[in-house]
Amino acid sequence: MTLPTHPLGRTGMQITRLGFGSWAIGGGGWAYGWGPQDDAASLATMRHALELGVNWIDTAAVYGLGHSEHVVGQLLRDARPADRPFVFTKCGLVWSAHDRMREPRRTLTPASIRRECESSLRRLGVERIDLFQFHWPDESGTPVEDSWATMAALVDEGKVRAIGVSNFDVHLLSRCEVIRHVDSLQPPFSLVNRKAADRELPWCERHDTGVIGYSPMQSGLLTDTFTADRMATLAQDDWRRHAAEFQEPNLHRNLLLRDALAPIARRHGTSVSAIAIAWTLAWPAVSGAIVGARTPGQVDGWIGAASIALTREDLDEIAATILHTGAGVGPARQAVGPLASQGVAR
């Protein structure tokens, strides 16, 4: 299968509109785990995504406290060079070696960034990371200028091809841009969490910074099968048990929004999940969306989103539903402008 691609800012990388997110592949037993996950199933799922045309994988050192990177590294070792995907990873969350369930520290000191880069290179088994990103803003008191200068040095040294940030606001993006161009931003972006559309997406458009949104299905909420009853079946160490959007009254509003996507999905002959993802891709600043899966069947449920062109009527219907249900936060629709610039089908 050939999937549509989009430039990732100025990096020279043409990425498929969908990338494989490997958060859940880290398994359980840590502060933000998704519960147990079999490594053989993870490898089969990633291979299936690549066979369907996905050409990039997003991971992070903290996912499973290094385990996700190990599994992705095994995938890379087993793959033919021609089939190797781009690999994006992140630094800045440092965990405790003595307490796996302790919340990781958000630190972006130059020494920590370098240590984490070397560790990620080793776990992934690569000589250069395609995109190295800050996971969250620093809480150690380190000026972001010092942190970003270290990332720029890693590019100069050939250890990293491109550098980006995740969960940064416009103020931090602007401070980084003075030191070296910000190649990409990875914000949370979904029908429920639309906050990045206010300021961060316009900033990225103006600065030719790529955007790869994460959690476009709101961590499973916007899938066809999620129900309120399923909350009781989540693993005890599944972080979603304590997440605000999975608690009432948010849960009810979010599921109403999800249910309203069903008629649109039927019109396009696809799943609700695919419509939720396609909505994020309709925003002009978005280069691609990160989508997770734990089984090959889950990949089949969302892969079609890459080729869906939502109509003006679809987007109007979705915007009206957002306003009616009161679900989530952020703009319900793209700012006014030429239709062609909004990535919307005529």
KEZAZA-683117 format. One record per residue (C-alpha): x, y, z; residue number from 1. Coordinates in nm, 4 decimals. Example, Ala and Ser with C-alpha at 12.3 -4.5 7.8 and 13.67 -1.06 7.14 Angstrom:
BEGIN
node px=1.2300; py=-0.4500; pz=0.7800; num=1
node px=1.3670; py=-0.1060; pz=0.7140; num=2
REM end
This chain:
BEGIN
node px=0.0000; py=0.0000; pz=0.0000; num=1
node px=0.1213; py=0.3509; pz=-0.0845; num=2
node px=0.0228; py=0.6102; pz=0.1735; num=3
node px=0.0159; py=0.9871; pz=0.1139; num=4
node px=0.3217; py=1.1709; pz=0.2437; num=5
node px=0.3945; py=1.5228; pz=0.3648; num=6
node px=0.7204; py=1.7137; pz=0.4213; num=7
node px=0.8274; py=1.7315; pz=0.7840; num=8
node px=0.9083; py=2.1009; pz=0.7873; num=9
node px=1.2511; py=2.1722; pz=0.6348; num=10
node px=1.4065; py=1.8392; pz=0.7376; num=11
node px=1.3983; py=1.6840; pz=0.3915; num=12
node px=1.2047; py=1.3874; pz=0.5302; num=13
node px=0.8826; py=1.2976; pz=0.3524; num=14
node px=0.6740; py=1.1236; pz=0.6158; num=15
node px=0.3527; py=0.9304; pz=0.5707; num=16
node px=0.0499; py=1.1124; pz=0.7082; num=17
node px=0.0299; py=0.8431; pz=0.9773; num=18
node px=0.3155; py=0.7252; pz=1.1977; num=19
node px=0.3264; py=0.4344; pz=1.4383; num=20
node px=0.3252; py=0.5350; pz=1.8059; num=21
node px=0.5017; py=0.2914; pz=2.0387; num=22
node px=0.3965; py=0.4182; pz=2.3815; num=23
node px=0.1907; py=0.1069; pz=2.4655; num=24
node px=0.4682; py=-0.1180; pz=2.3366; num=25
node px=0.6673; py=-0.0201; pz=2.6445; num=26
node px=0.4304; py=-0.2418; pz=2.8448; num=27
node px=0.3163; py=-0.1984; pz=3.2028; num=28
node px=0.4838; py=-0.1650; pz=3.5385; num=29
node px=0.5707; py=0.2048; pz=3.5169; num=30
node px=0.3938; py=0.5322; pz=3.5962; num=31
node px=0.2340; py=0.5819; pz=3.2526; num=32
node px=0.2068; py=0.2254; pz=3.1300; num=33
node px=-0.0854; py=0.0773; pz=2.9385; num=34
node px=-0.0737; py=-0.2580; pz=3.1126; num=35
node px=0.1026; py=-0.5778; pz=2.9998; num=36
node px=0.2065; py=-0.6043; pz=2.6347; num=37
node px=0.3655; py=-0.9036; pz=2.4598; num=38
node px=0.6833; py=-0.8169; pz=2.2654; num=39
node px=0.6087; py=-1.0664; pz=1.9866; num=40
node px=0.2690; py=-0.9013; pz=1.9374; num=41
node px=0.4363; py=-0.5601; pz=1.9336; num=42
node px=0.6812; py=-0.6656; pz=1.6638; num=43
node px=0.4048; py=-0.8220; pz=1.4540; num=44
node px=0.1976; py=-0.5046; pz=1.4875; num=45
node px=0.4803; py=-0.2734; pz=1.3831; num=46
node px=0.5724; py=-0.4971; pz=1.0892; num=47
node px=0.2104; py=-0.4924; pz=0.9771; num=48
node px=0.2041; py=-0.1117; pz=0.9891; num=49
node px=0.5212; py=-0.0953; pz=0.7791; num=50
node px=0.3807; py=-0.3448; pz=0.5294; num=51
node px=0.0791; py=-0.1158; pz=0.4895; num=52
node px=0.3072; py=0.1761; pz=0.4036; num=53
node px=0.3793; py=0.3590; pz=0.7316; num=54
node px=0.7353; py=0.4934; pz=0.7107; num=55
node px=0.8058; py=0.6292; pz=1.0603; num=56
node px=0.7903; py=0.5146; pz=1.4209; num=57
node px=0.7680; py=0.7467; pz=1.7186; num=58
node px=0.9043; py=0.6227; pz=2.0494; num=59
node px=1.0653; py=0.7650; pz=2.3639; num=60
node px=1.3239; py=0.6558; pz=2.6158; num=61
node px=1.0692; py=0.6690; pz=2.8971; num=62
node px=0.8156; py=0.4341; pz=2.7328; num=63
node px=0.8495; py=0.1231; pz=2.9451; num=64
node px=1.1650; py=0.2820; pz=3.0925; num=65
node px=1.3719; py=0.1937; pz=2.7868; num=66
node px=1.1753; py=-0.1119; pz=2.6808; num=67
node px=0.9932; py=0.0438; pz=2.3845; num=68
node px=1.3242; py=0.1534; pz=2.2318; num=69
node px=1.4638; py=-0.1988; pz=2.2795; num=70
node px=1.1672; py=-0.3485; pz=2.0923; num=71
node px=1.1897; py=-0.0904; pz=1.8140; num=72
node px=1.5620; py=-0.1659; pz=1.7951; num=73
node px=1.4860; py=-0.5337; pz=1.7409; num=74
node px=1.2477; py=-0.4387; pz=1.4603; num=75
node px=1.5224; py=-0.2344; pz=1.2950; num=76
node px=1.7763; py=-0.5167; pz=1.3257; num=77
node px=1.5377; py=-0.7611; pz=1.1606; num=78
node px=1.4369; py=-0.5256; pz=0.8774; num=79
node px=1.6076; py=-0.4973; pz=0.5404; num=80
node px=1.7850; py=-0.1608; pz=0.4996; num=81
node px=1.5409; py=-0.0635; pz=0.2237; num=82
node px=1.2485; py=-0.1248; pz=0.4586; num=83
node px=1.3885; py=0.0688; pz=0.7544; num=84
node px=1.1471; py=0.3357; pz=0.8787; num=85
node px=1.2428; py=0.6757; pz=1.0104; num=86
node px=1.2761; py=0.6561; pz=1.3886; num=87
node px=1.1827; py=0.9477; pz=1.6116; num=88
node px=1.2514; py=0.9392; pz=1.9860; num=89
node px=1.2513; py=1.1749; pz=2.2832; num=90
node px=1.4533; py=1.2726; pz=2.5879; num=91
node px=1.3934; py=1.4760; pz=2.9006; num=92
node px=1.2025; py=1.2360; pz=3.1258; num=93
node px=1.4429; py=1.0711; pz=3.3698; num=94
node px=1.3122; py=0.7823; pz=3.5763; num=95
node px=1.4151; py=0.6281; pz=3.9060; num=96
node px=1.6219; py=0.3107; pz=3.8907; num=97
node px=1.4750; py=0.2071; pz=4.2273; num=98
node px=1.1046; py=0.2858; pz=4.1858; num=99
node px=0.9510; py=0.2123; pz=3.8445; num=100
node px=0.6175; py=0.3645; pz=3.9431; num=101
node px=0.7621; py=0.6984; pz=4.0487; num=102
node px=0.6779; py=0.9915; pz=3.8191; num=103
node px=0.9777; py=1.0646; pz=3.5900; num=104
node px=1.1608; py=1.3935; pz=3.6417; num=105
node px=1.1417; py=1.6531; pz=3.3652; num=106
node px=1.5012; py=1.7600; pz=3.3170; num=107
node px=1.6769; py=1.9050; pz=3.0138; num=108
node px=2.0257; py=1.9697; pz=3.1459; num=109
node px=2.2916; py=1.9461; pz=2.8722; num=110
node px=2.4605; py=1.6504; pz=3.0449; num=111
node px=2.1332; py=1.4594; pz=3.0768; num=112
node px=2.0409; py=1.5237; pz=2.7115; num=113
node px=2.3745; py=1.3812; pz=2.5996; num=114
node px=2.3452; py=1.0751; pz=2.8241; num=115
node px=1.9949; py=1.0061; pz=2.7019; num=116
node px=2.0979; py=1.0448; pz=2.3388; num=117
node px=2.3774; py=0.7907; pz=2.3790; num=118
node px=2.1436; py=0.5503; pz=2.5597; num=119
node px=1.8784; py=0.5809; pz=2.2879; num=120
node px=2.1351; py=0.5236; pz=2.0134; num=121
node px=2.2459; py=0.2080; pz=2.1939; num=122
node px=1.8965; py=0.0715; pz=2.2582; num=123
node px=1.7816; py=0.1445; pz=1.9034; num=124
node px=2.1021; py=0.0087; pz=1.7536; num=125
node px=2.1467; py=0.3037; pz=1.5160; num=126
node px=2.4276; py=0.5487; pz=1.4443; num=127
node px=2.1974; py=0.8462; pz=1.4014; num=128
node px=1.8504; py=0.9299; pz=1.5303; num=129
node px=1.6253; py=1.0708; pz=1.2579; num=130
node px=1.4384; py=1.3073; pz=1.4914; num=131
node px=1.5382; py=1.3700; pz=1.8535; num=132
node px=1.2827; py=1.5600; pz=2.0606; num=133
node px=1.2357; py=1.7156; pz=2.4023; num=134
node px=0.9489; py=1.5301; pz=2.5669; num=135
node px=0.8331; py=1.8054; pz=2.8058; num=136
node px=0.9589; py=2.1476; pz=2.9183; num=137
node px=1.2348; py=2.1398; pz=3.1797; num=138
node px=1.1523; py=2.1658; pz=3.5505; num=139
node px=1.5115; py=2.1614; pz=3.6782; num=140
node px=1.5779; py=2.5313; pz=3.6226; num=141
node px=1.7892; py=2.4849; pz=3.3092; num=142
node px=1.7436; py=2.7699; pz=3.0581; num=143
node px=1.5876; py=2.6328; pz=2.7406; num=144
node px=1.8592; py=2.8098; pz=2.5412; num=145
node px=2.1242; py=2.5866; pz=2.7010; num=146
node px=1.9167; py=2.2760; pz=2.6370; num=147
node px=1.8480; py=2.3636; pz=2.2733; num=148
node px=2.2112; py=2.4524; pz=2.2056; num=149
node px=2.2992; py=2.0981; pz=2.3164; num=150
node px=2.0505; py=1.9564; pz=2.0673; num=151
node px=2.2013; py=2.1708; pz=1.7909; num=152
node px=2.5452; py=2.0356; pz=1.8823; num=153
node px=2.4165; py=1.6773; pz=1.8500; num=154
node px=2.3091; py=1.7591; pz=1.4945; num=155
node px=2.6511; py=1.9058; pz=1.4165; num=156
node px=2.8148; py=1.5904; pz=1.5562; num=157
node px=2.6073; py=1.3653; pz=1.3305; num=158
node px=2.4275; py=1.1833; pz=1.6118; num=159
node px=2.0919; py=1.3368; pz=1.5248; num=160
node px=1.9456; py=1.4334; pz=1.1869; num=161
node px=1.6703; py=1.6719; pz=1.3027; num=162
node px=1.5569; py=1.8134; pz=1.6353; num=163
node px=1.2138; py=1.8938; pz=1.7703; num=164
node px=1.0087; py=1.9486; pz=2.0820; num=165
node px=0.6906; py=1.8072; pz=2.2307; num=166
node px=0.4410; py=1.9840; pz=2.4576; num=167
node px=0.6072; py=2.3259; pz=2.4113; num=168
node px=0.4119; py=2.6507; pz=2.3948; num=169
node px=0.4797; py=2.9424; pz=2.1611; num=170
node px=0.7001; py=3.1216; pz=2.4153; num=171
node px=0.9391; py=2.8266; pz=2.4429; num=172
node px=0.9279; py=2.7603; pz=2.0687; num=173
node px=1.0317; py=3.1185; pz=2.0004; num=174
node px=1.3219; py=3.1015; pz=2.2446; num=175
node px=1.4480; py=2.7840; pz=2.0773; num=176
node px=1.4075; py=2.9292; pz=1.7277; num=177
node px=1.6582; py=3.2048; pz=1.8112; num=178
node px=1.9269; py=2.9399; pz=1.8760; num=179
node px=1.8480; py=2.7015; pz=1.5873; num=180
node px=1.5424; py=2.6282; pz=1.3757; num=181
node px=1.2849; py=2.4059; pz=1.5451; num=182
node px=1.2343; py=2.1227; pz=1.2973; num=183
node px=0.9157; py=1.9876; pz=1.4510; num=184
node px=0.6578; py=2.0219; pz=1.7246; num=185
node px=0.4732; py=1.7237; pz=1.8700; num=186
node px=0.1618; py=1.8478; pz=2.0509; num=187
node px=-0.1366; py=1.6507; pz=2.1761; num=188
node px=-0.4035; py=1.7069; pz=1.9133; num=189
node px=-0.7432; py=1.5466; pz=1.8795; num=190
node px=-1.1124; py=1.6265; pz=1.8562; num=191
node px=-1.1072; py=1.6408; pz=2.2364; num=192
node px=-0.7776; py=1.8225; pz=2.2906; num=193
node px=-0.7754; py=2.1020; pz=2.0333; num=194
node px=-0.5724; py=2.3574; pz=2.2314; num=195
node px=-0.2690; py=2.3535; pz=1.9991; num=196
node px=-0.4831; py=2.5015; pz=1.7212; num=197
node px=-0.5049; py=2.8334; pz=1.9081; num=198
node px=-0.1417; py=2.9412; pz=1.8909; num=199
node px=0.1065; py=2.6587; pz=1.8326; num=200
node px=-0.0193; py=2.5416; pz=1.4917; num=201
node px=-0.0220; py=2.8956; pz=1.3466; num=202
node px=0.3311; py=2.9535; pz=1.4840; num=203
node px=0.4525; py=2.6353; pz=1.3147; num=204
node px=0.2960; py=2.7401; pz=0.9842; num=205
node px=0.4719; py=3.0755; pz=0.9973; num=206
node px=0.8101; py=2.9191; pz=1.0777; num=207
node px=0.7920; py=2.6155; pz=0.8480; num=208
node px=0.8082; py=2.3824; pz=1.1466; num=209
node px=0.6634; py=2.0355; pz=1.0976; num=210
node px=0.3806; py=1.9197; pz=1.3259; num=211
node px=0.3227; py=1.5593; pz=1.4271; num=212
node px=0.0207; py=1.5405; pz=1.6529; num=213
node px=-0.0055; py=1.2725; pz=1.9169; num=214
node px=-0.3104; py=1.0987; pz=2.0663; num=215
node px=-0.5441; py=1.1804; pz=1.7734; num=216
node px=-0.7840; py=0.9159; pz=1.9084; num=217
node px=-0.7504; py=1.0611; pz=2.2603; num=218
node px=-0.5751; py=0.7488; pz=2.3892; num=219
node px=-0.8539; py=0.5194; pz=2.2728; num=220
node px=-1.1568; py=0.7307; pz=2.3660; num=221
node px=-1.2373; py=0.8112; pz=2.0032; num=222
node px=-1.2321; py=0.4521; pz=1.8838; num=223
node px=-1.5347; py=0.2543; pz=1.7705; num=224
node px=-1.5324; py=0.0115; pz=2.0625; num=225
node px=-1.4502; py=0.2164; pz=2.3738; num=226
node px=-1.7327; py=0.2296; pz=2.6302; num=227
node px=-1.7839; py=0.3584; pz=2.9826; num=228
node px=-1.8019; py=-0.0034; pz=3.1008; num=229
node px=-1.4587; py=-0.0727; pz=2.9588; num=230
node px=-1.3043; py=0.1582; pz=3.2160; num=231
node px=-1.3578; py=-0.1149; pz=3.4761; num=232
node px=-1.1610; py=-0.3649; pz=3.2673; num=233
node px=-0.8488; py=-0.1522; pz=3.2216; num=234
node px=-0.5361; py=-0.2886; pz=3.3859; num=235
node px=-0.4712; py=-0.1535; pz=3.7344; num=236
node px=-0.1511; py=0.0148; pz=3.6126; num=237
node px=-0.3174; py=0.1673; pz=3.3045; num=238
node px=-0.2635; py=0.5452; pz=3.3368; num=239
node px=-0.6027; py=0.6195; pz=3.1795; num=240
node px=-0.7780; py=0.5156; pz=3.5019; num=241
node px=-0.6731; py=0.8510; pz=3.6472; num=242
node px=-0.6876; py=1.0745; pz=3.3357; num=243
node px=-0.9389; py=1.3600; pz=3.3441; num=244
node px=-1.0916; py=1.2929; pz=3.0016; num=245
node px=-1.1741; py=0.9358; pz=3.1109; num=246
node px=-1.3635; py=1.0553; pz=3.4203; num=247
node px=-1.7182; py=1.1895; pz=3.4424; num=248
node px=-1.8573; py=1.4231; pz=3.3287; num=249
node px=-1.5900; py=1.4450; pz=3.0578; num=250
node px=-1.6216; py=1.0786; pz=2.9643; num=251
node px=-1.9917; py=1.1113; pz=2.8786; num=252
node px=-1.9373; py=1.4224; pz=2.6639; num=253
node px=-1.6439; py=1.2654; pz=2.4843; num=254
node px=-1.8367; py=0.9492; pz=2.4015; num=255
node px=-2.1275; py=1.1566; pz=2.2694; num=256
node px=-1.8825; py=1.3294; pz=2.0363; num=257
node px=-1.7382; py=0.9954; pz=1.9322; num=258
node px=-2.0853; py=0.8530; pz=1.8591; num=259
node px=-2.1701; py=1.1530; pz=1.6406; num=260
node px=-1.8846; py=1.0566; pz=1.4062; num=261
node px=-2.0580; py=0.7309; pz=1.3096; num=262
node px=-2.2762; py=0.8761; pz=1.0284; num=263
node px=-1.9710; py=1.0475; pz=0.8766; num=264
node px=-1.7767; py=0.7221; pz=0.8988; num=265
node px=-2.0562; py=0.5405; pz=0.7170; num=266
node px=-2.0569; py=0.7998; pz=0.4388; num=267
node px=-1.6855; py=0.7448; pz=0.3862; num=268
node px=-1.7045; py=0.3680; pz=0.4307; num=269
node px=-1.4572; py=0.3695; pz=0.7168; num=270
node px=-1.4287; py=0.3536; pz=1.0963; num=271
node px=-1.5012; py=0.6202; pz=1.3552; num=272
node px=-1.1340; py=0.6020; pz=1.4530; num=273
node px=-1.0285; py=0.6881; pz=1.1000; num=274
node px=-1.2601; py=0.9912; pz=1.0902; num=275
node px=-1.1204; py=1.1175; pz=1.4213; num=276
node px=-0.7666; py=1.0934; pz=1.2829; num=277
node px=-0.8613; py=1.2437; pz=0.9459; num=278
node px=-0.9986; py=1.5471; pz=1.1319; num=279
node px=-0.6525; py=1.6196; pz=1.2748; num=280
node px=-0.4904; py=1.5787; pz=0.9318; num=281
node px=-0.7335; py=1.8322; pz=0.7802; num=282
node px=-0.5576; py=2.1148; pz=0.9666; num=283
node px=-0.3062; py=2.2717; pz=0.7264; num=284
node px=-0.0170; py=2.2906; pz=0.9731; num=285
node px=-0.0236; py=1.9176; pz=1.0536; num=286
node px=0.2392; py=1.7058; pz=0.8776; num=287
node px=0.1292; py=1.3745; pz=1.0269; num=288
node px=-0.0395; py=1.2051; pz=1.3188; num=289
node px=0.1009; py=0.9475; pz=1.5595; num=290
node px=-0.1317; py=0.6518; pz=1.6053; num=291
node px=-0.0713; py=0.3640; pz=1.8455; num=292
node px=-0.1726; py=0.0006; pz=1.8179; num=293
node px=-0.1179; py=-0.3177; pz=2.0154; num=294
node px=-0.2376; py=-0.5648; pz=1.7518; num=295
node px=-0.2295; py=-0.5773; pz=1.3697; num=296
node px=-0.6093; py=-0.5574; pz=1.3702; num=297
node px=-0.5958; py=-0.2195; pz=1.5429; num=298
node px=-0.3703; py=-0.0901; pz=1.2650; num=299
node px=-0.6278; py=-0.2040; pz=1.0095; num=300
node px=-0.8863; py=0.0050; pz=1.1953; num=301
node px=-0.7065; py=0.3358; pz=1.1413; num=302
node px=-0.4778; py=0.2988; pz=0.8402; num=303
node px=-0.7458; py=0.4288; pz=0.6029; num=304
node px=-0.7432; py=0.7694; pz=0.7729; num=305
node px=-0.4362; py=0.8675; pz=0.5713; num=306
node px=-0.6404; py=0.8847; pz=0.2505; num=307
node px=-0.9673; py=1.0352; pz=0.3768; num=308
node px=-1.0530; py=1.3846; pz=0.2537; num=309
node px=-1.3196; py=1.5293; pz=0.4809; num=310
node px=-1.5627; py=1.7629; pz=0.3055; num=311
node px=-1.6658; py=2.1096; pz=0.4152; num=312
node px=-1.9979; py=1.9571; pz=0.5206; num=313
node px=-1.8216; py=1.6893; pz=0.7283; num=314
node px=-1.6179; py=1.9510; pz=0.9112; num=315
node px=-1.9200; py=2.1724; pz=0.9690; num=316
node px=-2.1086; py=1.8752; pz=1.1137; num=317
node px=-1.8197; py=1.7864; pz=1.3441; num=318
node px=-1.7794; py=2.1473; pz=1.4595; num=319
node px=-2.1505; py=2.1692; pz=1.5416; num=320
node px=-2.1296; py=1.8486; pz=1.7428; num=321
node px=-1.8296; py=1.9778; pz=1.9389; num=322
node px=-2.0262; py=2.2894; pz=2.0319; num=323
node px=-2.3408; py=2.0908; pz=2.1129; num=324
node px=-2.1709; py=1.8346; pz=2.3381; num=325
node px=-1.9253; py=2.0744; pz=2.4999; num=326
node px=-1.6586; py=1.8066; pz=2.4658; num=327
node px=-1.2944; py=1.9018; pz=2.5005; num=328
node px=-1.1204; py=2.2368; pz=2.4663; num=329
node px=-0.9932; py=2.4484; pz=2.1769; num=330
node px=-1.1221; py=2.5720; pz=1.8402; num=331
node px=-1.3905; py=2.3575; pz=1.6795; num=332
node px=-1.2878; py=2.4482; pz=1.3256; num=333
node px=-0.9953; py=2.5905; pz=1.1271; num=334
node px=-0.9693; py=2.9665; pz=1.0976; num=335
node px=-1.1402; py=3.1167; pz=0.7957; num=336
node px=-0.9377; py=3.1208; pz=0.4771; num=337
node px=-0.9170; py=2.9724; pz=0.1290; num=338
node px=-1.0580; py=2.6222; pz=0.1236; num=339
node px=-0.7549; py=2.4873; pz=-0.0570; num=340
node px=-0.5280; py=2.5940; pz=0.2275; num=341
node px=-0.7365; py=2.4020; pz=0.4798; num=342
node px=-0.6721; py=2.0572; pz=0.3356; num=343
node px=-1.0445; py=2.0071; pz=0.2814; num=344
node px=-1.2056; py=1.8264; pz=-0.0082; num=345
node px=-1.4338; py=2.0380; pz=-0.2270; num=346
REM end
